[in-house]
Amino acid sequence: MRCEYFEADLCRSCTHLRTPYDEQLTAKQAAVEERLSVPTWLPPVASAEERFRTKAKMVVAGTVEDPTLGILDAAGGGTDLRGCHLHVPAIHDALPRLAAFVTNARLTPYSVPERRGELKHLLLTANRDGRLMLRLVLRSTEALARIRKHLPDLLSDLPLDVVSVNVQPQHAAVLEGEHEELLHGATLPMPVNDLVLPLRPQSFFQTNTDVAAALYRQAREWAGEVAPSSVWDLYCGVGGFARHLAAPGRRVTGVELSEAAVAAAQESAPEDTRFVAGDAVTWVRDQDPADAADLVVVNPPRRGLGPDLCASLEATRPAHLLYSSCNPVSLARDLEAMPGLRPVRGRLFDMFPHTDHAEVLVLLERRT
Ligand SMILES: C[S@@+](CC[C@H](N)C(=O)[O-])C[C@H]1O[C@@H](n2cnc3c(N)ncnc32)[C@H](O)[C@@H]1O
């Protein structure tokens, strides 16, 4: 993939762009094998090299008349990346119209060096059909009336299923705040494999939907082999693993901190599947051991599970555990903290080509 931003040294996010993709994948596989003691590895799942990102997090800078959508440089000024080759076409095509919206609605880009302005980020997610969810992250609600006024024009130009405003008042490198106001729609349906996952603002969704689909299929296949009668999906988001693992006669419980994600997941939950809003660490600790699941799926943020949850899972003694990790370092540490579970096999899913980021799925079984 050739990238004019990389060549001009404007963006270096794709660190390994100059390395041919097959070599990148071989190196990433070698790195995870070195870090993790897993006896058997399936061949890595490759990504498309470009146009795979279904989620864009664009920092807004510059001026009302000439906003930049992209990243900040070292001095806190904006670098426009609206032509980034990683975004799927629906996102790529929508960004110029969103830049025009910033100008029309007089949304002053937030200036980090001056601590002034209103619009901080545009968060855009696309589904397989090109439908979009737009979230505008603002410093305050000052611009809300102007956004509402110009929204009908935007809705007639772009395939937006959901538009919301998120208020992030702090001067800190925090992507979004707690307060969210829906302006249009509520849910973006995300078709994945044979399912549709309901995505709402303030809910996590994997960035590379095609590779995520392969990850969920793999989890479903491995779960099918061990045939659990009950499953916990910890850190479940909108229920990607829970929904793929649901089967007749199998009880599935998803646990997730985001109430928005849980509410959406619960609405489309099949029979015998339920979603609980809460902290996975305390939820597992509070379960009656008699109700423990045969198979536990975990998919934590980069920090991993941590010692308390590892200890609770050891005590719970599930027959199998599926660990989906975006950070081999915390994964290796967590596996060491659960000596009662033995890694059986693993697979690398390359969600983030051109970078060192590795998403790994490992199947573990209880040592007898
Ligand atoms: C890597 S995402 C995984 C989401 C989901 N499994 C999927 O496939 O899309 C991690 C999720 O953990 C949630 N989370 C973070 N801390 C948590 C906690 N202490 N307890 C439960 N969920 C948590 C986040 O909100 C996020 O949805």
PDBQT file of the ligand as one rigid body, heavy atoms in Angstrom, charges set to zero:
ROOT
HETATM    1  C1  LIG A 401     -11.803  -5.324  23.771  1.00  0.00    +0.000 C 
HETATM    2  S1  LIG A 401     -13.452  -4.819  24.128  1.00  0.00    +0.000 S 
HETATM    3  C2  LIG A 401     -14.291  -6.320  23.780  1.00  0.00    +0.000 C 
HETATM    4  C3  LIG A 401     -15.745  -6.210  23.375  1.00  0.00    +0.000 C 
HETATM    5  C4  LIG A 401     -16.408  -7.433  22.809  1.00  0.00    +0.000 C 
HETATM    6  N1  LIG A 401     -15.981  -8.674  23.406  1.00  0.00    +0.000 N 
HETATM    7  C5  LIG A 401     -16.311  -7.486  21.308  1.00  0.00    +0.000 C 
HETATM    8  O1  LIG A 401     -15.961  -8.517  20.754  1.00  0.00    +0.000 OA
HETATM    9  O2  LIG A 401     -16.620  -6.468  20.667  1.00  0.00    +0.000 OA
HETATM   10  C6  LIG A 401     -13.433  -4.717  25.864  1.00  0.00    +0.000 C 
HETATM   11  C7  LIG A 401     -14.763  -4.391  26.489  1.00  0.00    +0.000 C 
HETATM   12  O3  LIG A 401     -14.616  -4.471  27.907  1.00  0.00    +0.000 OA
HETATM   13  C8  LIG A 401     -15.431  -3.475  28.502  1.00  0.00    +0.000 C 
HETATM   14  N2  LIG A 401     -14.898  -3.300  29.864  1.00  0.00    +0.000 N 
HETATM   15  C9  LIG A 401     -13.844  -2.545  30.264  1.00  0.00    +0.000 A 
HETATM   16  N3  LIG A 401     -13.621  -2.722  31.576  1.00  0.00    +0.000 NA
HETATM   17  C10 LIG A 401     -14.550  -3.604  32.025  1.00  0.00    +0.000 A 
HETATM   18  C11 LIG A 401     -14.817  -4.194  33.292  1.00  0.00    +0.000 A 
HETATM   19  N4  LIG A 401     -14.094  -3.900  34.369  1.00  0.00    +0.000 N 
HETATM   20  N5  LIG A 401     -15.846  -5.074  33.378  1.00  0.00    +0.000 NA
HETATM   21  C12 LIG A 401     -16.597  -5.377  32.302  1.00  0.00    +0.000 A 
HETATM   22  N6  LIG A 401     -16.379  -4.844  31.071  1.00  0.00    +0.000 NA
HETATM   23  C13 LIG A 401     -15.366  -3.980  30.934  1.00  0.00    +0.000 A 
HETATM   24  C14 LIG A 401     -15.324  -2.304  27.566  1.00  0.00    +0.000 C 
HETATM   25  O4  LIG A 401     -16.422  -1.435  27.728  1.00  0.00    +0.000 OA
HETATM   26  C15 LIG A 401     -15.322  -3.006  26.190  1.00  0.00    +0.000 C 
HETATM   27  O5  LIG A 401     -16.627  -3.140  25.696  1.00  0.00    +0.000 OA
ENDROOT
TORSDOF 0
